[in-house]
Amino acid sequence: MKKKTTTGFATKAIHEGQEPDPSTGAVTVPIFATSTYVQEGIGKNKGYEYARVSNPTRTRLEQNLAALEGGTSAHVFSSGMAAVTAVTQCFLKQGDHLICGHNVYGGVPRLFNQVLANYGIEFSYVDTSDLAAIKKAMRWNTRIVWIETPTNPLMVLTDIKEAANVAHAGAAELVVDNTFMSPYFQRPLELGADMVMHSTTKFLNGHSDGLGGVIVATKPLHAERLAFMQKTAGAILSPFECWLVLRGVKSLAVRMEKHDENGRAVAAFLRKHKKVKKVLYPGFPDHPQHELAKKQMTGFGSMISFETGSLKNANKMLSKVRVCSLGESLGGVETLISHPATMTHAALGEEGRKKIGLSDGLVRISVGIEDVEDLIADLDQALSAI
Ligand SMILES: Cc1ncc(COP(=O)(O)O)c(C=O)c1O
């Protein structure tokens, strides 16, 4: 079948890897619900042997996500955390060192500290918004610098280009968790990162109906090892969930535009509200890294955190929301509101949260694409409970 010419982001999202099915003409990629593939003879097959190794629905999704991030390969896993695990399994061994941002998604340090540290891998946590701190933490055995920008939930940015330079000055590669921005608003590989990770559970899927993770990479060795790890450790994404992401990304561009538009309006509303003590949002001109945000992102997204003053206040407010849904996760079409201290960042412990400045009164909102007036009215009535 003739390959379509794809140039713009929205066109790529709809057509890369999403070409009509060559055997039937179906315009959507079929879900290949099969565990194995019939072979014509020993060593003679159509490129597919066993579904842990590869599956055509998965191949299509991987082509699509590689194109959206501008990478040379993509490998999908059963969750974002499975993707993080795969990176560490592929590129770290006993005695290696990883530098991690100190306020990334709490599940990442939980994996590093409570699982991988037992295998002799060393970890340092630094404020990666401070390049001197990354430089200082670099060692001869540092293999990976792991950043999230903006961070979850404190909305602190790291300069991707500069962080890549620091990593490359040593023997390390830069991996960027791009979950918050999606490739629509930020493409770290174009800025020098070596790999990009996503929890596809979030904006890429966009409909809160499936978990998933992806590593988009830039070198043949990355692709080789990640494919090996899919086959060997087996935490692959199911064909159905691959299909859900393929369907989700078709509307990524329009969803992100609307998320951004609603995010700006909600951030402005929260900032003026007398019950809100502080709003963390890189779209504000007085956000300490607003200039960097404009330089490396093409939108501000819809992740906003705000301070209610105490756990009691946060609880009062969160129990009153009606249009916003109280729950973990983010990036869905519906507005999700959460309490990082007891949800996503509970594993850090009180001391760990204190260290990074994550208070008990902080509330995080992933602004959805509903009518923004309804969201603002809902937040207003919920805040009046404080
Ligand atoms: C920024 C970020 N990275 C990684 C993850 C982990 O992804 P998953 O929940 O799909 O395992 C999350 C989950 O909330 C996240 O927010």
The ligand as an SDF file (V2000), in Angstrom:
LIG
                    3D

 16 16  0  0  0  0  0  0  0  0999 V2000
    5.2630   11.4700   35.0470 C   0  0  0  0  0  0  0  0  0  0  0  0
    4.9440   10.0070   35.2310 C   0  0  0  0  0  0  0  0  0  0  0  0
    5.8490    9.1040   34.8590 N   0  0  0  0  0  0  0  0  0  0  0  0
    5.6110    7.7700   35.0010 C   0  0  0  0  0  0  0  0  0  0  0  0
    4.4310    7.3080   35.5390 C   0  0  0  0  0  0  0  0  0  0  0  0
    4.1930    5.8190   35.6810 C   0  0  0  0  0  0  0  0  0  0  0  0
    3.3210    5.3770   34.6780 O   0  0  0  0  0  0  0  0  0  0  0  0
    2.2640    4.1840   34.8420 P   0  0  0  0  0  0  0  0  0  0  0  0
    1.2850    4.5970   35.8940 O   0  0  0  0  0  0  0  0  0  0  0  0
    1.6680    4.0460   33.4850 O   0  0  0  0  0  0  0  0  0  0  0  0
    3.0250    2.9640   35.2530 O   0  0  0  0  0  0  0  0  0  0  0  0
    3.4740    8.2310   35.9410 C   0  0  0  0  0  0  0  0  0  0  0  0
    2.2050    7.7670   36.5440 C   0  0  0  0  0  0  0  0  0  0  0  0
    1.4510    8.5260   37.1260 O   0  0  0  0  0  0  0  0  0  0  0  0
    3.7350    9.6180   35.7840 C   0  0  0  0  0  0  0  0  0  0  0  0
    2.8420   10.5540   36.1560 O   0  0  0  0  0  0  0  0  0  0  0  0
  1  2  1  0
  2  3  1  0
  2 15  2  0
  3  4  2  0
  4  5  1  0
  5  6  1  0
  5 12  2  0
  6  7  1  0
  7  8  1  0
  8  9  2  0
  8 10  1  0
  8 11  1  0
 12 13  1  0
 12 15  1  0
 13 14  2  0
 15 16  1  0
M  END
$$$$
